[in-house]
Amino acid sequence: MYIAMNRFRIRPGHEAEFLEVWRNRDSHLDGVPGFKQFNMLQGPTTDEHTLFVSHTTWESKDAFTAWTQSEAFRKAHAGAGGSREMYLGPPQFEGFEIQI
């Protein structure tokens, strides 16, 4: 199993807008080989930002890597550059292989 996460730092006051973008986007994950689950996590809020983390679970790292090189991935991320004012920098990716 493999977990892929992206950390997003969102400017205060833009949390609802950020969540709305994610609720309304077509992720193109349905039917992707190896995809198991998606969650959007909301973390702490500071004076500078609110932390959000997209969390996906995959059968394997290879399945995740194949998706990142697919047409489904390109379609899912086609509008990723919109609404830049709500972000404090690009997302930070973290990948984890489940050991236990």
Order of alpha helices (4+ residues) and beta strands (2+ residues): beta-alpha-beta-beta-alpha-alpha-beta
